[in-house]
Amino acid sequence: MNLKIKAFGISRDILGGREVHLMLNGNSVGDLRHQLFTTYPDLKKLNSLFIAINLEYAADELVLTEKDEVALIPPVSGG
């Protein structure tokens, strides 16, 4: 399935832009996470990486559709 993925913070730098398209070889958030880590190995260096689907944090078991809005939320720091 073809997914449009929005990237924020450091994940934007790792993916090379605000938005990327990815042909997912699976159908779950866990499949997406695995494929992202394979395609963009530097994502593994992040302390945490949340995946939001349709504006809500998603568990790896969630099944995706091509219409879902996908966003990568890296760790946030500040003072």
C-alpha positions, 0 to 999 in steps of 0.5 A: 500500500502506498502511504504518505508520511509527514515527518517532524523534527529530526525525523524530517532531516533523516527522511530528507523532507517534510513528507515522503511516500512509501510503498508499505510491504504490510498493513500494520503500524508495526510493519511500517515501523520495521520498514522505516527502520530498514529504509532509514536506519538513522531513525533507530538512533532516536530515543523514541519515535511515535507514529501517529495515525489520523492525529492519534498515537498508534499501537504497532497492531493497528491496521493501516489504510491508504487513506490514513494520515501518518505522522512521525513524532520524534522525541521533543526536548526543550526548557 
